[in-house]
Amino acid sequence: MDRQSLHFAYDLVYHSVLAFNFDGHLVKKGWLEGLVVGDTKCGKTQAAERLIQHYQLGAFCPAEGASYAGLVGSCEQPKNGKWRVKWGKIPYNDGRLLFIDEVSGIKIEQIAMMSSMRSSGVAELSKAAAAKANARTRLVWISNPSNHYSEGISSSAYGVSIIQSIIGQPEDISRFDFAIVVSADEVNDDIVNSPLDSTIPHVYTSEMCRSLVMWAWTRKVKDIIISRKTADACRTYSKELYTKYSKDFPLVNAGEQRFKMARMSAALACRLFSTNDGIRVIVKPEHVEYIHWWLCSEFDRRSFAYDKWSERRKKNLSIVNVEAVMEVLANFGPQVVDQLLNTEQIGFNTVCDVTGQLPDVVRPWFASLLQNNAFVKYNTYYRKTAAGIDIMKQYLRAPQLVTGEY
């Protein structure tokens, strides 16, 4: 109840198309991939199961099947000794839709291993038995908060942090077309516990809705009409998004956002049966405008706070106290600083080892780097900020200096 945005998100993925032309160029990935993160008992799984039942389309992968082998595939050796490939849920549902439940139970390393498949729509195994299979599967990833946030969505100031703890690498986050965060406290308990009204006329029957989804799934590239005006709208609204939201959480990014907007707008056009002949899908600027409004409303939701997180990140683009950071770098020494400069994931214990210092000595150094925007905590490790990289390079050019204007 009262989870219209959750239902809209599922619906959008359901009605996405496989491919389309944008500005005269083929966009091979037209199908959508969305992430839904929320508290337990928010109706995430129930809504998915009910839509599968209503549309009579789509598949559901529960937690026990959500492993790399279960989702992508594995090599098996039968009794006759000949290796064969057993494809997982994603390639098995090529051209259709799959809900993946309990994503927080999948290891971050396994999600990273799916990166190429998610981008290309092709699953590939190259172990004992090499094989390829199409995996152009509409995906909805459903997850509770990870164990780091055992008290739920409200235990974090930013839904951004919760998503990072589940998905991991920025490049894997960027492959989602959208993400939404739903919190248990967003719907009043009285509404949740109110009786279901069974007297509402069932106008949009299962058969009618199934036919509309099948219509979307069977549209060819030439059937998706995105005019120059609509393409311009995709670019305009994309710029508004990547200007507002920080690229440090790359769900919104300048390089890909116009295609994400086109994918979602095409799906919305299919959902609304935007056609003049029953064959072609006419994607209009107003479809793009609505997608932009919906994304902003979800990103700015209190449980997600992508806007507030972005504002904070943008303030962190410069070093707060140059002298303090330079002093820490001088304590590290040029050799350690050079090593850190060439390391993506920086561990606290690793710095203790390479500096030969005890944790009690290194801890205030790390605190200074964090407080002054040179480092940022990311999951269980640290990453350098752009400002941190710049000041480390400056230090290496003149390591004898520990102060100066930056």
C-alpha positions as a LaTeX table, in Angstrom:
\begin{tabular}{lrrr}
\hline
Residue & $x$ (\AA) & $y$ (\AA) & $z$ (\AA) \\
\hline
Met1 & 0.00 & 0.00 & 0.00 \\
Asp2 & 1.09 & 3.57 & $-0.72$ \\
Arg3 & 4.23 & 2.40 & $-2.51$ \\
Gln4 & 3.34 & 3.87 & $-5.91$ \\
Ser5 & 6.94 & 4.74 & $-6.68$ \\
Leu6 & 8.03 & 1.14 & $-6.04$ \\
His7 & 5.34 & $-0.15$ & $-8.40$ \\
Phe8 & 6.28 & 2.46 & $-11.00$ \\
Ala9 & 9.92 & 1.39 & $-10.83$ \\
Tyr10 & 8.98 & $-2.25$ & $-11.44$ \\
Asp11 & 6.58 & $-1.25$ & $-14.21$ \\
Leu12 & 9.24 & 0.82 & $-15.95$ \\
Val13 & 11.63 & $-2.13$ & $-16.15$ \\
Tyr14 & 8.81 & $-4.40$ & $-17.32$ \\
His15 & 7.99 & $-2.14$ & $-20.29$ \\
Ser16 & 11.55 & $-1.43$ & $-21.46$ \\
Val17 & 12.66 & $-2.35$ & $-24.98$ \\
Leu18 & 15.71 & $-4.26$ & $-26.16$ \\
Ala19 & 17.34 & $-1.66$ & $-28.43$ \\
Phe20 & 16.70 & 1.62 & $-30.25$ \\
Asn21 & 18.32 & 4.33 & $-32.33$ \\
Phe22 & 19.39 & 7.57 & $-30.68$ \\
Asp23 & 20.67 & 10.44 & $-32.85$ \\
Gly24 & 21.15 & 8.00 & $-35.71$ \\
His25 & 23.24 & 5.58 & $-33.67$ \\
Leu26 & 22.19 & 2.16 & $-32.44$ \\
Val27 & 21.90 & 1.83 & $-28.68$ \\
Lys28 & 22.30 & $-1.92$ & $-28.25$ \\
Lys29 & 21.20 & $-1.90$ & $-24.63$ \\
Gly30 & 17.63 & $-0.66$ & $-24.42$ \\
Trp31 & 16.47 & $-2.88$ & $-21.57$ \\
Leu32 & 16.42 & $-1.42$ & $-18.07$ \\
Glu33 & 18.20 & $-2.44$ & $-14.90$ \\
Gly34 & 16.96 & $-1.01$ & $-11.63$ \\
Leu35 & 17.96 & $-1.34$ & $-7.98$ \\
Val36 & 15.47 & $-1.24$ & $-5.11$ \\
Val37 & 16.87 & $-1.06$ & $-1.58$ \\
Gly38 & 14.57 & $-0.94$ & 1.41 \\
Asp39 & 13.74 & $-2.05$ & 4.90 \\
Thr40 & 12.30 & $-5.47$ & 5.60 \\
Lys41 & 8.51 & $-5.69$ & 5.21 \\
Cys42 & 8.28 & $-2.72$ & 2.83 \\
Gly43 & 6.52 & $-4.87$ & 0.24 \\
Lys44 & 9.48 & $-5.10$ & $-2.16$ \\
Thr45 & 9.25 & $-8.85$ & $-2.67$ \\
Gln46 & 5.47 & $-9.05$ & $-2.41$ \\
Ala47 & 4.99 & $-6.38$ & $-5.08$ \\
Ala48 & 7.33 & $-8.27$ & $-7.40$ \\
Glu49 & 5.53 & $-11.57$ & $-6.88$ \\
Arg50 & 2.12 & $-9.95$ & $-7.39$ \\
Leu51 & 3.22 & $-8.28$ & $-10.64$ \\
Ile52 & 4.61 & $-11.58$ & $-11.96$ \\
Gln53 & 1.24 & $-13.14$ & $-11.16$ \\
His54 & $-0.74$ & $-10.28$ & $-12.72$ \\
Tyr55 & 1.34 & $-9.90$ & $-15.89$ \\
Gln56 & 1.91 & $-13.67$ & $-16.17$ \\
Leu57 & 5.41 & $-12.68$ & $-17.21$ \\
Gly58 & 8.74 & $-12.42$ & $-15.44$ \\
Ala59 & 10.71 & $-14.68$ & $-13.12$ \\
Phe60 & 11.83 & $-14.44$ & $-9.52$ \\
Cys61 & 15.23 & $-15.51$ & $-8.18$ \\
Pro62 & 15.21 & $-15.94$ & $-4.39$ \\
Ala63 & 18.22 & $-15.61$ & $-2.13$ \\
Glu64 & 19.37 & $-19.22$ & $-2.46$ \\
Gly65 & 19.78 & $-18.85$ & $-6.22$ \\
Ala66 & 21.51 & $-15.47$ & $-6.04$ \\
Ser67 & 25.10 & $-16.58$ & $-6.53$ \\
Tyr68 & 27.36 & $-16.09$ & $-9.54$ \\
Ala69 & 26.77 & $-19.66$ & $-10.70$ \\
Gly70 & 23.03 & $-19.37$ & $-10.11$ \\
Leu71 & 22.74 & $-16.05$ & $-11.92$ \\
Val72 & 25.30 & $-16.40$ & $-14.73$ \\
Gly73 & 26.20 & $-20.04$ & $-15.09$ \\
Ser74 & 28.69 & $-22.76$ & $-14.31$ \\
Cys75 & 30.55 & $-25.66$ & $-15.88$ \\
Glu76 & 29.52 & $-29.17$ & $-14.91$ \\
Gln77 & 31.13 & $-32.53$ & $-15.58$ \\
Pro78 & 28.54 & $-35.32$ & $-15.94$ \\
Lys79 & 29.37 & $-38.99$ & $-15.45$ \\
Asn80 & 30.46 & $-39.37$ & $-19.09$ \\
Gly81 & 33.32 & $-36.96$ & $-18.34$ \\
Lys82 & 32.42 & $-34.31$ & $-20.92$ \\
Trp83 & 32.15 & $-30.78$ & $-19.54$ \\
Arg84 & 29.00 & $-28.81$ & $-20.28$ \\
Val85 & 27.67 & $-25.35$ & $-19.43$ \\
Lys86 & 24.67 & $-24.85$ & $-17.22$ \\
Trp87 & 23.44 & $-21.31$ & $-17.75$ \\
Gly88 & 22.09 & $-19.31$ & $-14.82$ \\
Lys89 & 18.93 & $-17.30$ & $-14.37$ \\
Ile90 & 20.03 & $-14.16$ & $-16.23$ \\
Pro91 & 20.92 & $-15.71$ & $-19.63$ \\
Tyr92 & 18.06 & $-18.21$ & $-19.20$ \\
Asn93 & 15.67 & $-15.24$ & $-19.13$ \\
Asp94 & 17.19 & $-13.47$ & $-22.13$ \\
Gly95 & 14.65 & $-11.05$ & $-23.61$ \\
Arg96 & 12.43 & $-11.33$ & $-20.54$ \\
Leu97 & 12.45 & $-9.98$ & $-16.98$ \\
Leu98 & 14.03 & $-11.23$ & $-13.77$ \\
Phe99 & 13.70 & $-10.07$ & $-10.17$ \\
Ile100 & 16.82 & $-10.84$ & $-8.11$ \\
Asp101 & 15.96 & $-10.90$ & $-4.41$ \\
Glu102 & 18.22 & $-10.49$ & $-1.37$ \\
Val103 & 21.09 & $-8.88$ & $-3.29$ \\
Ser104 & 22.85 & $-8.02$ & $-0.03$ \\
Gly105 & 23.60 & $-11.74$ & 0.24 \\
Ile106 & 25.67 & $-11.69$ & $-2.97$ \\
Lys107 & 29.36 & $-11.01$ & $-2.50$ \\
Ile108 & 30.59 & $-7.71$ & $-3.93$ \\
Glu109 & 33.26 & $-9.63$ & $-5.84$ \\
Gln110 & 30.57 & $-11.69$ & $-7.57$ \\
Ile111 & 28.66 & $-8.56$ & $-8.59$ \\
Ala112 & 31.89 & $-7.19$ & $-10.08$ \\
Met113 & 32.31 & $-10.41$ & $-12.09$ \\
Met114 & 28.96 & $-9.69$ & $-13.79$ \\
Ser115 & 30.05 & $-6.25$ & $-14.94$ \\
Ser116 & 30.80 & $-7.14$ & $-18.56$ \\
Met117 & 27.62 & $-9.17$ & $-18.95$ \\
Arg118 & 25.48 & $-6.37$ & $-17.57$ \\
Ser119 & 27.01 & $-3.92$ & $-20.01$ \\
Ser120 & 27.03 & $-6.04$ & $-23.17$ \\
Gly121 & 24.05 & $-8.33$ & $-22.65$ \\
Val122 & 26.25 & $-11.36$ & $-23.32$ \\
Ala123 & 27.13 & $-13.98$ & $-20.71$ \\
Glu124 & 30.47 & $-15.70$ & $-21.21$ \\
Leu125 & 32.10 & $-18.63$ & $-19.46$ \\
Ser126 & 35.67 & $-19.54$ & $-20.30$ \\
Lys127 & 36.62 & $-22.23$ & $-17.82$ \\
Ala128 & 36.49 & $-25.97$ & $-18.53$ \\
Ala129 & 33.77 & $-25.45$ & $-21.16$ \\
Ala130 & 33.83 & $-22.12$ & $-23.01$ \\
Ala131 & 30.50 & $-20.73$ & $-24.22$ \\
Lys132 & 28.56 & $-17.54$ & $-24.80$ \\
Ala133 & 24.86 & $-16.77$ & $-24.45$ \\
Asn134 & 22.68 & $-13.70$ & $-24.83$ \\
Ala135 & 21.74 & $-12.13$ & $-21.51$ \\
Arg136 & 19.61 & $-9.15$ & $-22.57$ \\
Thr137 & 17.53 & $-9.52$ & $-19.44$ \\
Arg138 & 15.48 & $-6.80$ & $-17.82$ \\
Leu139 & 16.66 & $-6.84$ & $-14.22$ \\
Val140 & 15.30 & $-5.59$ & $-10.92$ \\
Trp141 & 17.75 & $-6.08$ & $-8.07$ \\
Ile142 & 16.00 & $-6.10$ & $-4.68$ \\
Ser143 & 17.88 & $-5.78$ & $-1.41$ \\
Asn144 & 17.61 & $-5.09$ & 2.28 \\
Pro145 & 20.38 & $-2.95$ & 3.81 \\
Ser146 & 23.64 & $-4.81$ & 4.31 \\
Asn147 & 24.80 & $-6.03$ & 7.71 \\
His148 & 26.64 & $-2.73$ & 8.18 \\
Tyr149 & 23.19 & $-1.14$ & 8.60 \\
Ser150 & 21.46 & $-3.75$ & 10.73 \\
Glu151 & 19.00 & $-1.18$ & 12.08 \\
Gly152 & 17.68 & $-0.44$ & 8.60 \\
Ile153 & 17.54 & 2.52 & 6.24 \\
Ser154 & 17.12 & 5.03 & 9.06 \\
Ser155 & 20.50 & 4.03 & 10.53 \\
Ser156 & 22.31 & 5.91 & 7.75 \\
Ala157 & 22.07 & 9.60 & 6.92 \\
Tyr158 & 22.39 & 8.76 & 3.22 \\
Gly159 & 20.91 & 5.93 & 1.17 \\
Val160 & 23.95 & 6.43 & $-1.05$ \\
Ser161 & 26.15 & 4.82 & 1.62 \\
Ile162 & 23.82 & 1.84 & 1.93 \\
Ile163 & 23.91 & 1.22 & $-1.83$ \\
Gln164 & 27.70 & 1.47 & $-1.84$ \\
Ser165 & 27.92 & $-1.15$ & 0.90 \\
Ile166 & 25.78 & $-3.56$ & $-1.16$ \\
Ile167 & 27.08 & $-3.07$ & $-4.71$ \\
Gly168 & 30.67 & $-2.02$ & $-4.09$ \\
Gln169 & 32.59 & $-0.70$ & $-7.06$ \\
Pro170 & 31.55 & 2.61 & $-8.68$ \\
Glu171 & 31.51 & 1.04 & $-12.15$ \\
Asp172 & 28.99 & $-1.55$ & $-10.97$ \\
Ile173 & 26.76 & 1.15 & $-9.48$ \\
Ser174 & 26.94 & 3.14 & $-12.72$ \\
Arg175 & 25.42 & 0.26 & $-14.68$ \\
Phe176 & 22.05 & 0.70 & $-12.98$ \\
Asp177 & 19.68 & 2.95 & $-14.88$ \\
Phe178 & 18.10 & 4.03 & $-11.62$ \\
Ala179 & 17.95 & 3.16 & $-7.93$ \\
Ile180 & 15.32 & 3.88 & $-5.31$ \\
Val181 & 15.47 & 3.62 & $-1.52$ \\
Val182 & 12.31 & 2.83 & 0.44 \\
Ser183 & 12.04 & 3.17 & 4.20 \\
Ala184 & 9.60 & 1.54 & 6.59 \\
Asp185 & 8.72 & 4.87 & 8.21 \\
Glu186 & 7.61 & 6.49 & 4.94 \\
Val187 & 4.15 & 4.90 & 5.17 \\
Asn188 & 1.97 & 5.42 & 8.23 \\
Asp189 & 1.33 & 2.27 & 10.28 \\
Asp190 & $-2.41$ & 2.91 & 10.16 \\
Ile191 & $-2.31$ & 2.74 & 6.37 \\
Val192 & $-0.21$ & $-0.42$ & 6.41 \\
Asn193 & $-2.64$ & $-2.14$ & 8.77 \\
Ser194 & $-5.84$ & $-0.87$ & 7.15 \\
Pro195 & $-8.15$ & $-3.50$ & 5.60 \\
Leu196 & $-7.88$ & $-4.17$ & 1.88 \\
Asp197 & $-10.73$ & $-2.75$ & $-0.17$ \\
Ser198 & $-11.83$ & $-5.47$ & $-2.55$ \\
Thr199 & $-14.63$ & $-3.42$ & $-4.15$ \\
Ile200 & $-12.39$ & $-1.48$ & $-6.56$ \\
Pro201 & $-13.37$ & $-2.36$ & $-10.16$ \\
His202 & $-10.64$ & $-4.33$ & $-11.87$ \\
Val203 & $-10.39$ & $-2.34$ & $-15.13$ \\
Tyr204 & $-6.82$ & $-3.20$ & $-16.11$ \\
Thr205 & $-7.15$ & $-6.96$ & $-16.32$ \\
Ser206 & $-4.29$ & $-9.41$ & $-16.29$ \\
Glu207 & $-4.83$ & $-10.22$ & $-19.96$ \\
Met208 & $-4.79$ & $-6.57$ & $-21.03$ \\
Cys209 & $-1.67$ & $-5.76$ & $-19.01$ \\
Arg210 & 0.14 & $-8.84$ & $-20.28$ \\
Ser211 & $-0.65$ & $-7.83$ & $-23.85$ \\
Leu212 & 0.83 & $-4.38$ & $-23.28$ \\
Val213 & 4.06 & $-5.82$ & $-21.85$ \\
Met214 & 4.32 & $-8.26$ & $-24.75$ \\
Trp215 & 3.79 & $-5.37$ & $-27.15$ \\
Ala216 & 6.75 & $-3.58$ & $-25.58$ \\
Trp217 & 8.90 & $-6.72$ & $-25.65$ \\
Thr218 & 8.27 & $-7.32$ & $-29.35$ \\
Arg219 & 9.11 & $-3.82$ & $-30.60$ \\
Lys220 & 11.98 & $-3.76$ & $-33.08$ \\
Val221 & 14.66 & $-1.07$ & $-33.29$ \\
Lys222 & 12.88 & 0.64 & $-36.19$ \\
Asp223 & 9.68 & 0.81 & $-34.14$ \\
Ile224 & 11.15 & 3.08 & $-31.44$ \\
Ile225 & 10.87 & 6.68 & $-32.63$ \\
Ile226 & 13.05 & 9.18 & $-30.76$ \\
Ser227 & 12.93 & 12.53 & $-32.57$ \\
Arg228 & 15.68 & 15.13 & $-32.47$ \\
Lys229 & 13.51 & 17.19 & $-30.09$ \\
Thr230 & 13.18 & 14.23 & $-27.73$ \\
Ala231 & 16.91 & 13.48 & $-27.96$ \\
Asp232 & 17.62 & 17.13 & $-27.11$ \\
Ala233 & 15.34 & 16.78 & $-24.08$ \\
Cys234 & 17.33 & 13.72 & $-22.97$ \\
Arg235 & 20.54 & 15.73 & $-23.16$ \\
Thr236 & 19.07 & 18.80 & $-21.43$ \\
Tyr237 & 17.58 & 16.90 & $-18.50$ \\
Ser238 & 20.68 & 14.70 & $-18.24$ \\
Lys239 & 22.83 & 17.80 & $-17.83$ \\
Glu240 & 20.54 & 19.02 & $-15.06$ \\
Leu241 & 20.97 & 15.68 & $-13.30$ \\
Tyr242 & 24.75 & 15.34 & $-13.54$ \\
Thr243 & 25.16 & 18.99 & $-12.61$ \\
Lys244 & 23.05 & 18.52 & $-9.47$ \\
Tyr245 & 24.28 & 15.11 & $-8.34$ \\
Ser246 & 27.90 & 14.23 & $-7.59$ \\
Lys247 & 29.75 & 11.92 & $-9.95$ \\
Asp248 & 31.47 & 10.38 & $-6.92$ \\
Phe249 & 28.35 & 8.23 & $-6.68$ \\
Pro250 & 28.09 & 7.45 & $-10.40$ \\
Leu251 & 24.45 & 6.43 & $-10.62$ \\
Val252 & 24.20 & 9.72 & $-12.54$ \\
Asn253 & 27.16 & 10.40 & $-14.82$ \\
Ala254 & 27.78 & 12.67 & $-17.78$ \\
Gly255 & 28.97 & 9.96 & $-20.15$ \\
Glu256 & 25.95 & 7.67 & $-19.95$ \\
Gln257 & 23.04 & 9.67 & $-18.54$ \\
Arg258 & 21.44 & 10.69 & $-21.87$ \\
Phe259 & 21.16 & 7.02 & $-22.84$ \\
Lys260 & 19.69 & 6.14 & $-19.45$ \\
Met261 & 17.11 & 8.89 & $-19.92$ \\
Ala262 & 16.30 & 7.57 & $-23.40$ \\
Arg263 & 15.91 & 4.00 & $-22.10$ \\
Met264 & 13.58 & 5.02 & $-19.29$ \\
Ser265 & 11.61 & 7.41 & $-21.51$ \\
Ala266 & 11.12 & 4.69 & $-24.14$ \\
Ala267 & 9.86 & 2.36 & $-21.41$ \\
Leu268 & 7.42 & 5.00 & $-20.17$ \\
Ala269 & 6.19 & 5.58 & $-23.74$ \\
Cys270 & 5.51 & 1.84 & $-24.05$ \\
Arg271 & 3.75 & 1.79 & $-20.69$ \\
Leu272 & 1.46 & 4.60 & $-21.85$ \\
Phe273 & 0.96 & 3.00 & $-25.29$ \\
Ser274 & 2.31 & 6.08 & $-27.01$ \\
Thr275 & 1.67 & 5.15 & $-30.64$ \\
Asn276 & $-0.19$ & 6.42 & $-33.69$ \\
Asp277 & $-0.44$ & 3.14 & $-35.54$ \\
Gly278 & $-0.24$ & 0.39 & $-32.92$ \\
Ile279 & 3.28 & $-0.51$ & $-34.10$ \\
Arg280 & 5.65 & 2.39 & $-33.56$ \\
Val281 & 6.47 & 3.75 & $-30.10$ \\
Ile282 & 6.55 & 7.55 & $-30.13$ \\
Val283 & 8.89 & 8.73 & $-27.38$ \\
Lys284 & 8.01 & 12.35 & $-26.60$ \\
Pro285 & 9.79 & 15.14 & $-24.71$ \\
Glu286 & 7.08 & 15.00 & $-22.04$ \\
His287 & 8.06 & 11.39 & $-21.33$ \\
Val288 & 11.62 & 12.58 & $-20.72$ \\
Glu289 & 10.36 & 15.42 & $-18.54$ \\
Tyr290 & 8.38 & 13.02 & $-16.36$ \\
Ile291 & 11.34 & 10.64 & $-15.97$ \\
His292 & 13.47 & 13.60 & $-14.88$ \\
Trp293 & 10.85 & 14.62 & $-12.31$ \\
Trp294 & 10.52 & 11.05 & $-11.01$ \\
Leu295 & 14.28 & 10.56 & $-10.67$ \\
Cys296 & 14.70 & 13.84 & $-8.79$ \\
Ser297 & 11.80 & 13.01 & $-6.47$ \\
Glu298 & 13.37 & 9.61 & $-5.69$ \\
Phe299 & 16.95 & 10.84 & $-5.39$ \\
Asp300 & 15.85 & 13.69 & $-3.09$ \\
Arg301 & 13.71 & 11.43 & $-0.92$ \\
Arg302 & 14.80 & 11.59 & 2.72 \\
Ser303 & 15.71 & 7.89 & 2.77 \\
Phe304 & 18.02 & 8.30 & $-0.27$ \\
Ala305 & 19.31 & 11.90 & 0.16 \\
Tyr306 & 21.42 & 11.75 & $-3.00$ \\
Asp307 & 20.99 & 15.54 & $-3.23$ \\
Lys308 & 22.23 & 16.22 & 0.30 \\
Trp309 & 25.09 & 13.75 & $-0.15$ \\
Ser310 & 26.08 & 15.49 & $-3.40$ \\
Glu311 & 26.04 & 18.91 & $-1.75$ \\
Arg312 & 28.33 & 17.60 & 0.94 \\
Arg313 & 30.66 & 15.98 & $-1.58$ \\
Lys314 & 30.93 & 19.16 & $-3.64$ \\
Lys315 & 32.03 & 21.03 & $-0.54$ \\
Asn316 & 34.76 & 18.41 & $-0.14$ \\
Leu317 & 36.45 & 19.15 & $-3.48$ \\
Ser318 & 39.18 & 21.20 & $-1.83$ \\
Ile319 & 41.59 & 20.56 & 1.02 \\
Val320 & 40.42 & 22.23 & 4.23 \\
Asn321 & 43.79 & 22.59 & 5.94 \\
Val322 & 46.73 & 22.29 & 3.56 \\
Glu323 & 49.38 & 22.55 & 6.24 \\
Ala324 & 47.84 & 19.71 & 8.27 \\
Val325 & 47.71 & 17.39 & 5.25 \\
Met326 & 51.26 & 18.27 & 4.18 \\
Glu327 & 52.45 & 17.46 & 7.69 \\
Val328 & 50.83 & 14.00 & 7.52 \\
Leu329 & 52.42 & 13.36 & 4.13 \\
Ala330 & 55.80 & 14.38 & 5.53 \\
Asn331 & 55.30 & 11.83 & 8.31 \\
Phe332 & 54.58 & 9.19 & 5.68 \\
Gly333 & 57.60 & 10.13 & 3.60 \\
Pro334 & 57.95 & 10.24 & $-0.22$ \\
Gln335 & 58.19 & 6.46 & $-0.69$ \\
Val336 & 54.94 & 5.76 & 1.17 \\
Val337 & 53.13 & 8.70 & $-0.43$ \\
Asp338 & 54.14 & 7.45 & $-3.88$ \\
Gln339 & 52.85 & 3.98 & $-3.00$ \\
Leu340 & 49.53 & 5.41 & $-1.75$ \\
Leu341 & 49.22 & 7.52 & $-4.88$ \\
Asn342 & 49.33 & 4.35 & $-6.97$ \\
Thr343 & 46.93 & 2.37 & $-4.77$ \\
Glu344 & 43.16 & 2.46 & $-5.36$ \\
Gln345 & 42.00 & 0.79 & $-2.15$ \\
Ile346 & 43.96 & 1.92 & 0.88 \\
Gly347 & 43.80 & $-0.16$ & 4.03 \\
Phe348 & 44.55 & 1.21 & 7.49 \\
Asn349 & 46.62 & $-1.83$ & 8.48 \\
Thr350 & 48.55 & $-1.66$ & 5.20 \\
Val351 & 49.68 & 1.89 & 6.01 \\
Cys352 & 50.74 & 0.75 & 9.47 \\
Asp353 & 52.85 & $-1.98$ & 7.85 \\
Val354 & 54.53 & 0.18 & 5.18 \\
Thr355 & 55.28 & 3.02 & 7.61 \\
Gly356 & 56.36 & 0.69 & 10.39 \\
Gln357 & 54.24 & 2.67 & 12.83 \\
Leu358 & 51.80 & 1.43 & 15.46 \\
Pro359 & 48.04 & 1.90 & 14.88 \\
Asp360 & 47.86 & 4.52 & 17.65 \\
Val361 & 50.37 & 6.62 & 15.71 \\
Val362 & 48.76 & 6.16 & 12.27 \\
Arg363 & 45.17 & 6.70 & 13.47 \\
Pro364 & 45.41 & 10.49 & 13.99 \\
Trp365 & 47.12 & 10.80 & 10.60 \\
Phe366 & 44.18 & 9.07 & 8.95 \\
Ala367 & 41.77 & 11.24 & 10.91 \\
Ser368 & 43.50 & 14.37 & 9.61 \\
Leu369 & 43.36 & 13.15 & 6.01 \\
Leu370 & 39.66 & 12.39 & 6.37 \\
Gln371 & 38.77 & 15.64 & 8.12 \\
Asn372 & 40.63 & 17.68 & 5.50 \\
Asn373 & 39.09 & 15.93 & 2.47 \\
Ala374 & 42.22 & 14.17 & 1.27 \\
Phe375 & 40.80 & 10.69 & 1.95 \\
Val376 & 37.26 & 9.34 & 2.00 \\
Lys377 & 35.99 & 6.17 & 3.69 \\
Tyr378 & 34.55 & 3.71 & 1.17 \\
Asn379 & 33.12 & 0.45 & 2.52 \\
Thr380 & 35.93 & $-1.18$ & 4.52 \\
Tyr381 & 38.79 & 0.78 & 2.97 \\
Tyr382 & 39.82 & 4.34 & 2.05 \\
Arg383 & 40.05 & 6.12 & $-1.29$ \\
Lys384 & 41.86 & 9.29 & $-2.25$ \\
Thr385 & 39.77 & 12.30 & $-3.23$ \\
Ala386 & 40.66 & 14.32 & $-6.32$ \\
Ala387 & 41.98 & 17.04 & $-3.99$ \\
Gly388 & 43.95 & 14.40 & $-2.08$ \\
Ile389 & 45.58 & 13.14 & $-5.27$ \\
Asp390 & 46.56 & 16.68 & $-6.27$ \\
Ile391 & 48.14 & 17.53 & $-2.94$ \\
Met392 & 50.03 & 14.21 & $-2.87$ \\
Lys393 & 51.47 & 14.99 & $-6.30$ \\
Gln394 & 52.39 & 18.46 & $-5.09$ \\
Tyr395 & 54.15 & 16.97 & $-2.06$ \\
Leu396 & 56.15 & 14.56 & $-4.24$ \\
Arg397 & 57.33 & 17.47 & $-6.38$ \\
Ala398 & 58.73 & 19.19 & $-3.28$ \\
Pro399 & 58.78 & 16.77 & $-0.32$ \\
Gln400 & 60.97 & 19.10 & 1.70 \\
Leu401 & 58.06 & 21.52 & 2.02 \\
Val402 & 55.33 & 20.77 & 4.57 \\
Thr403 & 53.47 & 24.06 & 4.24 \\
Gly404 & 52.42 & 26.34 & 1.45 \\
Glu405 & 49.45 & 27.58 & $-0.43$ \\
Tyr406 & 47.42 & 24.92 & $-2.23$ \\
\hline
\end{tabular}
